[in-house]
Amino acid sequence: MNKKGFAVAAALLVGAGLTPALPGVGSQAARAEDLNKVDFETSATWEGQTRITGYVRGNRGQAAQPVRVIIRGLDAKGHVISQVSSAVDDTIPADSRAYFEAQVPSSPAYRVNVDGS
């Protein structure tokens, strides 16, 4: 791929809100009035899968529970190739954050969203 093709591909990935399989920030939460951000990192596991760890941040004046994260594995073109749902075990305190972790199939990139319903 030439430099121009690479720049276009990178711009499309960034514009689509895709996150590479490196430390990053997830996309906007599904219920923006309750939860507004997912910060996460990835690491390889010895089983050939990927471990995703991070925090879901709350932005309103009261605690949020139950909360699940939906982790979608994406191929190089941004198509979903896997999906895992994982519970955030803790209540998210008012205007704070709660930790989560999940083991998922390895993918070139991931999108992490919150399902607060």
Secondary structure, 3 states (H helix, E strand, C coil): CCHHHHHHHHHHHHHCCCEECCCEECCCCCCCCCEEEEEEEEEECCCCCEEEEEEEEECCCCCECCEEEEEEEECCCCCEEEEEEEEECCCECCCCEEEEEEEECCCCEEEEEEECC
